[in-house]
Amino acid sequence: MAQIVPYAVWLVIIVTGLGLLAIALFGLRSLIQGKLDPLTIALTAAPLLIVGVLGLVMGDWSHAAILGSLIALALTSLALLLSGVKGLFV
């Protein structure tokens, strides 16, 4: 069983990478066709940019990914909170 683990890890990495590539290609196609707002693309890419900057600054990509995920979660929670508060008063 232990011999199969490295292959399984690489398989998961490859499938995840192909999924991200497909998402990027279809997003680019939708952007070119005018179906998406560029702001939506920028907001979707923000967590990747955060992880990229943190990874370059910290030098430790695993900690940068964890910290980037926490920052993205906090920003998403803040956006949902502000949207809900705005909905109460408007």
Backbone bond lengths (Angstrom), bond angles and torsions (degrees), N, CA, C in turn:
res aa  C-N    CA-C-N  psi(-1)  N-CA   C-N-CA  omega(-1)  CA-C   N-CA-C  phi
1 M - - - 1.447 - - 1.520 110.92 -
2 A 1.332 117.32 -36.21 1.454 120.81 -177.25 1.528 111.52 -67.17
3 Q 1.327 117.30 -24.23 1.457 119.50 -179.50 1.524 112.52 -73.82
4 I 1.309 116.27 -22.83 1.463 120.22 -176.74 1.535 112.44 -85.43
5 V 1.317 118.03 -18.83 1.462 121.95 -175.01 1.529 112.60 -60.38
6 P 1.332 120.98 -47.18 1.472 118.80 179.18 1.530 112.85 -59.80
7 Y 1.343 116.12 -38.13 1.461 119.25 178.42 1.531 110.99 -67.06
8 A 1.310 116.35 -38.57 1.462 120.29 179.13 1.529 110.61 -66.32
9 V 1.325 116.78 -40.21 1.465 120.14 178.38 1.521 110.04 -62.98
10 W 1.332 117.14 -45.81 1.464 119.80 178.88 1.524 111.37 -64.47
11 L 1.318 117.30 -36.73 1.458 120.70 178.23 1.526 110.70 -63.16
12 V 1.318 116.88 -43.13 1.467 120.88 177.81 1.524 110.49 -63.67
13 I 1.315 117.61 -42.31 1.469 121.17 179.04 1.527 110.31 -63.00
14 I 1.325 117.41 -43.72 1.461 121.13 -179.30 1.527 111.29 -66.02
15 V 1.320 117.47 -45.15 1.469 120.72 179.77 1.525 110.58 -64.59
16 T 1.319 117.68 -40.79 1.464 121.00 177.47 1.524 110.56 -64.24
17 G 1.316 116.60 -42.98 1.464 120.31 178.17 1.516 112.12 -62.41
18 L 1.331 117.34 -42.48 1.462 120.36 177.36 1.529 111.44 -64.48
19 G 1.317 116.49 -37.77 1.468 119.91 176.71 1.515 111.78 -63.89
20 L 1.339 116.72 -43.80 1.463 120.16 178.00 1.521 111.32 -64.87
21 L 1.330 116.97 -38.14 1.457 120.63 177.60 1.528 110.79 -63.77
22 A 1.330 117.01 -42.63 1.461 120.84 178.02 1.523 111.14 -63.40
23 I 1.325 117.08 -42.18 1.465 120.63 178.24 1.520 110.18 -61.62
24 A 1.339 116.81 -43.50 1.463 120.61 -179.93 1.529 111.18 -64.72
25 L 1.333 117.32 -43.48 1.467 120.15 -179.27 1.525 112.10 -65.45
26 F 1.321 116.90 -44.56 1.461 119.30 179.26 1.536 111.32 -68.96
27 G 1.324 117.07 -33.42 1.462 120.02 174.96 1.511 111.38 -65.87
28 L 1.325 117.14 -41.81 1.457 121.41 177.62 1.524 110.58 -64.61
29 R 1.330 116.45 -41.13 1.468 119.96 177.74 1.534 110.89 -62.42
30 S 1.316 116.77 -43.50 1.467 120.39 179.01 1.523 111.12 -65.93
31 L 1.323 117.10 -35.82 1.459 120.88 177.71 1.522 110.55 -66.08
32 I 1.337 117.08 -42.49 1.463 121.39 179.12 1.524 110.45 -65.39
33 Q 1.315 117.73 -38.16 1.460 121.90 -179.92 1.526 112.67 -77.50
34 G 1.328 116.95 -6.14 1.456 120.66 177.97 1.513 114.79 82.52
35 K 1.316 117.66 16.19 1.464 120.67 -178.99 1.521 112.52 -85.75
36 L 1.332 117.76 -14.84 1.454 121.60 -178.30 1.515 110.44 -121.31
37 D 1.308 114.75 148.40 1.451 121.31 173.91 1.534 108.22 -82.95
38 P 1.332 118.83 135.19 1.471 119.96 178.89 1.533 113.09 -57.36
39 L 1.327 117.81 -28.58 1.457 120.78 177.41 1.532 110.73 -63.87
40 T 1.320 116.97 -36.29 1.461 121.02 177.55 1.520 110.82 -62.92
41 I 1.315 116.99 -42.61 1.462 121.18 178.37 1.527 110.22 -64.33
42 A 1.334 116.58 -42.29 1.467 120.28 -179.21 1.526 110.79 -64.72
43 L 1.320 117.27 -41.81 1.461 120.08 179.19 1.525 111.95 -68.37
44 T 1.324 117.08 -32.28 1.448 120.79 177.33 1.529 111.10 -70.72
45 A 1.322 116.83 -34.59 1.462 121.27 -178.71 1.526 112.56 -82.76
46 A 1.325 118.27 -10.60 1.467 121.28 -176.56 1.537 113.14 -57.19
47 P 1.333 120.67 -45.46 1.466 118.75 178.65 1.528 113.03 -61.36
48 L 1.330 117.00 -36.43 1.457 119.81 177.66 1.527 111.03 -65.49
49 L 1.321 115.82 -39.53 1.460 119.28 177.69 1.526 111.21 -66.49
50 I 1.328 116.41 -39.67 1.469 120.45 178.27 1.523 110.18 -61.69
51 V 1.332 116.87 -46.05 1.464 120.48 179.56 1.531 110.23 -64.71
52 G 1.324 117.14 -40.05 1.460 120.32 179.00 1.514 112.67 -62.37
53 V 1.328 116.24 -45.92 1.464 120.28 179.59 1.527 110.46 -66.47
54 L 1.322 116.85 -45.52 1.467 119.87 178.98 1.524 111.41 -62.67
55 G 1.322 117.14 -38.55 1.453 120.41 179.64 1.519 111.82 -64.39
56 L 1.327 116.07 -40.77 1.464 119.63 178.80 1.519 111.42 -69.92
57 V 1.326 116.64 -38.24 1.467 120.17 -177.81 1.531 110.87 -74.43
58 M 1.335 116.47 -46.33 1.460 120.43 -175.72 1.526 112.65 -80.08
59 G 1.324 117.25 -31.00 1.449 120.49 -177.19 1.518 114.10 80.40
60 D 1.309 118.19 -7.49 1.464 122.83 179.12 1.525 107.52 -117.13
61 W 1.324 115.86 103.87 1.462 120.38 -171.33 1.523 112.74 -70.77
62 S 1.314 118.22 -30.18 1.470 118.74 179.78 1.530 110.46 -68.75
63 H 1.331 117.36 -43.15 1.462 119.62 176.85 1.527 110.80 -68.28
64 A 1.324 116.91 -35.04 1.465 120.37 177.83 1.531 110.67 -64.07
65 A 1.325 117.10 -39.44 1.463 120.27 179.31 1.527 111.15 -66.79
66 I 1.321 116.87 -41.23 1.471 120.27 178.61 1.519 110.05 -65.77
67 L 1.329 116.87 -47.16 1.463 120.58 179.35 1.529 111.04 -64.52
68 G 1.324 117.09 -39.53 1.466 120.77 177.16 1.515 112.17 -62.58
69 S 1.337 116.48 -39.66 1.467 120.18 177.43 1.525 111.11 -65.04
70 L 1.326 116.49 -41.18 1.467 119.86 178.47 1.531 111.41 -66.14
71 I 1.328 116.79 -40.43 1.471 120.16 177.98 1.525 109.94 -64.82
72 A 1.339 117.45 -43.79 1.462 120.76 178.43 1.525 111.23 -62.71
73 L 1.324 117.32 -40.09 1.466 121.20 176.92 1.520 111.06 -63.39
74 A 1.328 116.99 -42.63 1.469 120.73 179.03 1.524 110.86 -65.20
75 L 1.326 117.76 -42.79 1.467 120.48 178.98 1.531 111.76 -65.67
76 T 1.336 116.33 -38.77 1.460 120.05 177.21 1.526 111.04 -65.11
77 S 1.321 116.46 -43.08 1.468 120.24 178.08 1.518 111.09 -62.83
78 L 1.321 116.49 -41.40 1.462 120.46 177.69 1.523 111.42 -63.42
79 A 1.323 116.98 -42.32 1.464 120.54 178.31 1.527 111.29 -63.12
80 L 1.332 117.11 -42.20 1.466 120.15 178.03 1.525 111.20 -65.26
81 L 1.310 117.01 -40.28 1.463 121.21 178.62 1.523 110.90 -63.65
82 L 1.335 116.59 -47.14 1.468 119.70 179.45 1.520 111.53 -64.79
83 S 1.328 117.07 -37.20 1.466 120.41 177.77 1.528 110.34 -64.80
84 G 1.331 116.76 -41.84 1.469 120.05 178.35 1.511 112.62 -66.40
85 V 1.335 117.09 -40.80 1.466 120.71 178.52 1.518 110.32 -66.07
86 K 1.318 116.44 -40.50 1.464 120.65 177.64 1.528 110.51 -61.25
87 G 1.354 115.81 -39.04 1.454 120.19 179.25 1.526 112.83 -66.56
88 L 1.318 117.87 -24.76 1.464 120.65 178.09 1.526 112.19 -71.14
89 F 1.328 116.49 -35.37 1.451 120.74 -172.19 1.516 114.22 -101.37
90 V 1.317 117.60 -13.52 1.477 119.25 -177.56 1.492 110.25 -109.92
